[in-house]
Amino acid sequence: MKKGIFFLAVILLMAAGSFVLGQNEKKLKNWHKEEVNHIITKSEAAEFRKLKKEEDREFYTELFWAKRDPTPLTEKNEFKEEFYRRLAYVNKAFIYGYNRGSGTDMGKVWLYFGQPARVFRQDPRVTIWVYPSQPWMDIPKDTFSFVFTAVESKSVYREEDRTRDIVFSMDRDGYVLNVQKTDSRSISAFYAYPKVIILHPDLKELPEYRKVISFSPGSFEGKLIEQVKSAQEDIVQIPFEKKGAIHQGQK
């Protein structure tokens, strides 16, 4: 009896493990259109769709974030952390009708530029978000802004520019970006964002980073380092290498 229960438990655990692995594989396969669909470029998405092996997809996602990492030689990827923080926020704060928060106009703008520095409401139907301009933008002023117009319940409203890859739209309740009233340079900055954030476009391999361990001056290790320094040796920190992940196609 006990033996039978044991084997049943093993079978259930194996089944659960297979289910989790299957879910993770499915999530990774759809990563380009469910998680990063607003910041991945067309060419990147096309490359990702061609990948068949899970390990190749994993490498591609790691390289994707490394290309956008402002400090690639450190363990922390500030851009990735901020992106997922914003994504979690907009998917809670800007849910309207059938859209996820990241699919709404306000959600998209927040995902790209974060919390606005100032918010103006001309009337209950018009909201303006103001941001400080950034060096890469072709904006002579110190600020740029987006104008949102409220949509009446169950009405359909669509602002569309067919010359662009991205369509601003909201089909149920909430606010849509008013393309006519928003400065064209703000719209251009929005469309440019997915390419501007690629800081290392030619990166082919995952960068190695140095993990630095520091010691307090009063500790044994700290005193030892001070003794070495006083002996004219140029040792300031003790670095430990952490090897990067395997390259694509290698095991």
Backbone torsions as a table, in degrees:
resi	resn	phi	psi	omega
1	MET	NA	-48.4	179.7
2	LYS	-63.3	-37.6	-179.9
3	LYS	-63.9	-40.5	178.9
4	GLY	-64.5	-41.3	178.1
5	ILE	-63.4	-39.0	179.9
6	PHE	-61.8	-48.0	-179.0
7	PHE	-65.3	-36.1	177.3
8	LEU	-63.7	-41.5	178.6
9	ALA	-63.7	-40.5	178.9
10	VAL	-62.9	-43.8	180.0
11	ILE	-62.6	-42.4	179.5
12	LEU	-64.8	-40.2	178.2
13	LEU	-64.6	-41.9	178.9
14	MET	-64.3	-40.6	179.1
15	ALA	-65.0	-41.9	178.7
16	ALA	-64.3	-41.1	179.0
17	GLY	-63.7	-41.5	178.8
18	SER	-64.3	-38.2	179.2
19	PHE	-64.1	-45.2	-179.9
20	VAL	-63.0	-44.1	178.8
21	LEU	-61.7	-40.4	178.8
22	GLY	-64.6	-40.3	178.4
23	GLN	-65.2	-42.8	179.3
24	ASN	-63.6	-41.1	179.5
25	GLU	-65.2	-40.5	178.2
26	LYS	-64.9	-41.3	179.0
27	LYS	-63.0	-41.8	179.6
28	LEU	-67.4	-38.3	-179.8
29	LYS	-63.5	-34.3	-178.6
30	ASN	-98.3	9.3	-176.5
31	TRP	-54.3	-40.9	-174.5
32	HIS	-70.1	-19.5	-178.5
33	LYS	-116.5	-2.9	179.7
34	GLU	-117.6	-25.1	-178.0
35	GLU	-111.6	-48.9	-173.2
36	VAL	-113.0	20.7	-175.2
37	ASN	-60.1	-22.5	-178.8
38	HIS	-89.8	-11.2	-179.2
39	ILE	-122.5	-10.5	177.9
40	ILE	-80.4	140.1	179.8
41	THR	-81.4	166.0	180.0
42	LYS	-60.9	-43.0	-178.3
43	SER	-66.6	-38.0	178.1
44	GLU	-65.6	-42.9	179.6
45	ALA	-63.0	-39.2	178.7
46	ALA	-64.8	-41.2	177.9
47	GLU	-63.6	-42.5	-178.1
48	PHE	-64.5	-39.2	-178.9
49	ARG	-64.5	-25.2	-179.6
50	LYS	-75.3	-19.2	-176.3
51	LEU	-74.6	133.1	-177.6
52	LYS	-108.0	-30.4	-176.7
53	LYS	-89.9	142.1	-178.9
54	GLU	-63.4	-39.0	-179.5
55	GLU	-65.9	-31.6	176.6
56	ASP	-69.6	-38.2	177.4
57	ARG	-65.9	-41.0	178.7
58	GLU	-61.7	-44.5	178.5
59	PHE	-62.4	-41.5	-178.2
60	TYR	-63.1	-41.6	179.6
61	THR	-64.8	-39.3	178.6
62	GLU	-65.4	-41.1	178.9
63	LEU	-68.2	-36.1	177.1
64	PHE	-55.7	-48.5	-179.3
65	TRP	-72.6	-34.5	179.2
66	ALA	-63.0	-35.1	179.1
67	LYS	-66.1	-20.4	-177.8
68	ARG	-108.4	4.5	-177.0
69	ASP	-79.7	118.5	179.2
70	PRO	-67.8	-21.1	178.8
71	THR	-130.6	73.9	-172.9
72	PRO	-66.6	-17.2	-179.2
73	LEU	-93.9	13.0	174.8
74	THR	-119.0	161.5	-177.2
75	GLU	-69.8	-30.9	-175.5
76	LYS	-86.8	134.9	174.4
77	ASN	-109.0	98.0	-174.3
78	GLU	-63.3	-38.5	-178.4
79	PHE	-64.7	-45.7	-179.4
80	LYS	-61.0	-44.7	-179.9
81	GLU	-62.5	-42.7	-179.4
82	GLU	-67.9	-38.2	179.7
83	PHE	-60.7	-48.8	-177.9
84	TYR	-70.1	-28.7	175.3
85	ARG	-65.8	-45.3	178.7
86	ARG	-66.5	-40.2	-179.0
87	LEU	-61.3	-44.0	178.7
88	ALA	-62.6	-38.1	-178.5
89	TYR	-68.3	-50.7	-175.0
90	VAL	-65.8	-31.2	179.5
91	ASN	-72.0	-12.7	173.9
92	LYS	-100.5	-37.6	-170.8
93	ALA	-87.4	-25.0	-172.1
94	PHE	-122.6	37.9	177.6
95	ILE	-80.5	121.1	177.5
96	TYR	-133.7	124.7	176.2
97	GLY	57.9	-124.6	-176.3
98	TYR	-93.7	-3.0	-177.6
99	ASN	-86.3	140.8	165.4
100	ARG	-70.5	159.0	-178.7
101	GLY	-57.1	-37.7	-179.5
102	SER	-71.4	-12.0	178.5
103	GLY	-92.3	-5.7	178.4
104	THR	-88.3	161.7	-179.6
105	ASP	-63.8	-45.4	178.1
106	MET	-62.4	-39.8	179.1
107	GLY	-63.1	-41.1	179.8
108	LYS	-64.5	-45.4	-179.2
109	VAL	-64.5	-42.9	178.7
110	TRP	-64.0	-39.8	-180.0
111	LEU	-61.0	-36.3	-178.8
112	TYR	-81.7	-46.9	-169.2
113	PHE	-113.5	-3.9	177.1
114	GLY	80.2	-162.2	-178.9
115	GLN	-68.8	130.7	178.9
116	PRO	-65.1	148.9	178.8
117	ALA	-71.0	-34.9	178.4
118	ARG	-142.3	150.7	177.2
119	VAL	-129.7	127.1	178.1
120	PHE	-118.0	141.4	175.0
121	ARG	-122.0	107.1	-179.4
122	GLN	-69.9	-36.5	174.6
123	ASP	-160.5	176.2	-176.8
124	PRO	-57.6	-18.0	-176.1
125	ARG	-100.6	-9.9	-175.5
126	VAL	-126.2	124.7	177.6
127	THR	-125.7	135.5	-179.2
128	ILE	-119.5	127.1	175.5
129	TRP	-103.3	129.2	-178.3
130	VAL	-115.3	134.6	179.9
131	TYR	-127.1	151.0	171.9
132	PRO	-71.5	137.9	-179.5
133	SER	-69.0	157.9	-179.0
134	GLN	-118.7	155.0	-173.5
135	PRO	-55.4	-33.5	-175.9
136	TRP	-77.1	-9.5	-176.7
137	MET	-85.4	145.0	176.4
138	ASP	-89.1	62.3	-176.7
139	ILE	-128.8	113.2	-177.5
140	PRO	-69.8	-23.2	-178.4
141	LYS	-81.3	168.4	179.1
142	ASP	-78.9	-14.0	-177.1
143	THR	-135.2	161.7	169.9
144	PHE	-138.4	159.6	-172.2
145	SER	-145.3	163.5	175.7
146	PHE	-128.4	135.4	-179.3
147	VAL	-106.0	124.4	180.0
148	PHE	-113.0	140.2	179.0
149	THR	-115.9	134.4	-179.1
150	ALA	-69.6	146.7	178.0
151	VAL	-112.5	132.7	-179.6
152	GLU	-68.8	152.8	-177.2
153	SER	-53.9	131.1	175.9
154	LYS	64.5	11.6	174.7
155	SER	-88.8	163.8	179.7
156	VAL	-115.9	127.3	-178.0
157	TYR	-139.4	134.1	-176.6
158	ARG	-143.9	120.4	172.8
159	GLU	-99.9	120.5	-173.4
160	GLU	-136.4	136.0	174.7
161	ASP	-122.2	104.2	-172.1
162	ARG	-73.7	-6.9	177.2
163	THR	-84.7	-6.1	-176.5
164	ARG	-108.7	162.6	177.9
165	ASP	-80.5	-28.1	-174.7
166	ILE	-104.8	135.7	178.0
167	VAL	-110.1	127.1	173.9
168	PHE	-84.1	123.2	-179.5
169	SER	-156.7	155.2	173.8
170	MET	-151.2	120.6	-174.4
171	ASP	-105.2	-7.2	179.6
172	ARG	-145.8	115.0	171.2
173	ASP	54.3	146.3	173.3
174	GLY	108.5	-152.3	-175.9
175	TYR	-119.6	146.3	172.0
176	VAL	-120.0	154.6	176.3
177	LEU	-71.4	128.2	176.7
178	ASN	-88.2	97.6	-174.9
179	VAL	-64.4	-34.4	-178.5
180	GLN	-67.7	-35.9	-176.4
181	LYS	-93.4	-11.5	177.9
182	THR	-87.2	136.8	179.7
183	ASP	-54.7	135.2	-177.5
184	SER	-60.9	-28.5	179.3
185	ARG	-71.9	-29.7	174.0
186	SER	-68.2	-40.7	177.4
187	ILE	-63.5	-42.2	179.4
188	SER	-63.1	-39.4	178.3
189	ALA	-63.6	-37.8	178.2
190	PHE	-62.6	-47.9	-178.3
191	TYR	-68.0	-28.5	-178.6
192	ALA	-78.2	-20.5	-171.4
193	TYR	-53.2	-49.0	-177.1
194	PRO	-57.4	-29.3	179.0
195	LYS	-88.7	-32.9	-178.9
196	VAL	-64.7	-33.2	-176.4
197	ILE	-75.4	-7.8	177.0
198	ILE	-81.6	97.7	-174.2
199	LEU	-84.1	-24.5	-177.3
200	HIS	-131.6	71.1	-173.3
201	PRO	-64.8	-25.6	-176.4
202	ASP	-92.5	6.6	-178.0
203	LEU	-67.5	126.4	-179.5
204	LYS	-114.2	-19.8	-178.2
205	GLU	-128.3	155.7	177.4
206	LEU	-71.8	128.0	-179.1
207	PRO	-69.5	145.0	172.8
208	GLU	-83.2	144.6	177.4
209	TYR	-122.7	155.7	179.7
210	ARG	-100.2	124.9	176.5
211	LYS	-97.3	116.7	-173.2
212	VAL	-102.0	130.8	175.6
213	ILE	-107.3	124.1	-179.7
214	SER	-108.1	149.3	179.4
215	PHE	-121.3	146.1	177.2
216	SER	-69.0	147.3	-177.3
217	PRO	-56.8	-31.1	-176.3
218	GLY	-84.4	-9.7	-178.8
219	SER	-76.0	166.5	179.0
220	PHE	-60.0	-44.3	-178.9
221	GLU	-65.6	-39.7	179.2
222	GLY	-63.6	-41.9	177.9
223	LYS	-63.9	-38.0	179.5
224	LEU	-64.1	-41.7	178.2
225	ILE	-63.8	-41.2	178.5
226	GLU	-62.4	-37.8	178.2
227	GLN	-64.6	-41.4	179.3
228	VAL	-66.4	-41.2	179.0
229	LYS	-62.6	-41.0	-179.9
230	SER	-67.9	-19.2	178.0
231	ALA	-88.5	18.6	175.9
232	GLN	73.0	13.2	177.3
233	GLU	-86.7	136.9	-176.5
234	ASP	-90.6	72.7	176.8
235	ILE	-124.4	115.9	-178.7
236	VAL	-109.8	-40.0	-179.1
237	GLN	-134.4	162.1	177.2
238	ILE	-109.2	104.5	-177.7
239	PRO	-88.1	145.3	174.7
240	PHE	-123.1	125.0	-178.3
241	GLU	-76.8	140.1	169.4
242	LYS	-119.5	118.4	-173.7
243	LYS	-68.8	141.6	177.9
244	GLY	-71.7	170.3	-178.1
245	ALA	-71.3	167.4	-179.2
246	ILE	-64.8	155.1	179.0
247	HIS	-80.5	160.2	-178.2
248	GLN	-60.5	133.4	177.4
249	GLY	88.4	-8.6	179.3
250	GLN	-104.4	157.0	176.8
251	LYS	-117.2	NA	NA
